[in-house]
Amino acid sequence: MSGAENVTDSQQFLERLSRQGLPETKETLAVISPGARVTAWAVKIKSLSSYNWYNVRAVEIGEPGSLPVEYGSQMKAVNLAESFLQQGTLPEGTYVVMSRVGDKNVFYAKP
């Protein structure tokens, strides 16, 4: 594939991602520069806060056979796998991978 085709394909791809279709169809586009990375880390569920929001704490994963070590302060995160209208059911002590999306901490873990 030539460089010109790649640019054209990329432009079409970006246009498709940012289209303003039907009102119920919302899409978001994130542009990441070379060398950038998605921020994600392991956390432990400490307690249910409200609905599908949990209090979590970051953990450091060590050597095989060792328990993860908690660090930092407790924060809130939303579980996208659960309903926004009902109480969450994930048990305390569950480990999940959390990401930062905009100004929210999110994770996806089915109960």
C-alpha positions in Angstrom: 0.0 0.0 0.0 1.4 3.4 -0.9 1.6 6.3 1.5 -1.2 8.2 -0.4 -3.6 5.3 -0.1 -2.8 5.0 3.6 -3.5 8.7 4.2 -6.8 8.4 2.3 -7.8 5.3 4.2 -6.9 7.0 7.5 -9.0 10.0 6.6 -12.0 7.9 5.6 -11.6 6.0 8.9 -11.5 9.2 10.9 -14.5 10.6 9.1 -16.4 7.4 9.8 -15.5 7.5 13.5 -16.6 11.1 13.9 -19.8 11.0 11.8 -22.9 12.6 13.3 -25.5 9.9 12.4 -28.8 9.3 14.1 -29.4 11.0 17.5 -29.2 7.7 19.3 -25.9 6.9 17.7 -23.1 8.7 19.5 -19.5 8.0 18.7 -16.3 9.4 20.3 -13.0 9.7 18.7 -9.7 9.7 20.6 -6.6 10.8 18.9 -3.4 9.3 20.4 0.0 10.6 19.4 2.9 8.3 18.6 4.4 6.9 21.8 1.3 7.6 23.8 -0.4 4.8 25.8 -3.7 4.0 27.3 -3.5 4.4 31.1 -4.8 1.3 32.8 -3.9 -0.4 36.1 -5.0 -3.2 38.4 -7.3 -2.3 41.3 -9.0 -4.1 44.2 -12.7 -3.6 45.0 -12.9 -2.2 48.6 -16.6 -1.6 48.8 -19.8 -0.7 46.9 -20.3 3.1 46.9 -23.7 3.4 45.1 -25.4 1.7 42.2 -22.6 0.5 39.9 -20.0 2.8 41.5 -17.3 1.1 43.7 -14.6 2.3 46.0 -11.3 0.8 44.7 -7.6 0.9 45.5 -4.7 0.4 43.1 -2.6 -2.7 43.5 0.9 -3.6 42.4 1.2 -7.1 40.9 4.4 -8.9 42.1 6.1 -12.1 41.5 4.1 -15.3 40.7 2.8 -16.7 44.0 2.8 -13.4 45.8 -0.3 -11.3 46.8 -0.9 -8.0 45.1 0.2 -5.0 47.3 -2.3 -2.1 47.7 -0.9 1.4 47.3 -2.2 5.0 47.0 -5.5 6.3 48.2 -9.0 4.9 47.7 -10.9 6.2 44.6 -14.3 5.7 43.0 -14.8 3.8 39.7 -17.8 2.7 37.7 -18.4 -0.8 36.5 -19.7 -0.6 32.9 -20.9 -4.2 33.0 -23.6 -3.5 35.5 -26.8 -1.5 35.3 -26.6 2.2 36.1 -30.1 1.9 37.8 -29.5 -1.0 40.2 -27.1 -1.8 43.1 -23.9 -3.4 42.0 -23.1 -7.0 43.1 -19.3 -7.4 42.8 -17.9 -8.8 46.0 -15.2 -6.9 48.0 -11.7 -8.2 47.2 -12.4 -8.6 43.5 -9.4 -7.6 41.3 -10.2 -5.7 38.0 -8.3 -3.6 35.4 -9.3 0.0 35.5 -8.8 2.7 32.9 -9.2 6.5 33.0 -11.8 7.7 30.4 -12.2 11.5 30.4 -12.6 12.4 34.1 -14.0 9.0 35.2 -12.3 5.8 36.3 -14.0 2.8 34.6 -13.8 -1.0 34.5 -15.8 -3.8 33.0 -16.3 -6.8 35.2 -19.4 -9.1 35.1 -20.7 -10.2 38.5 
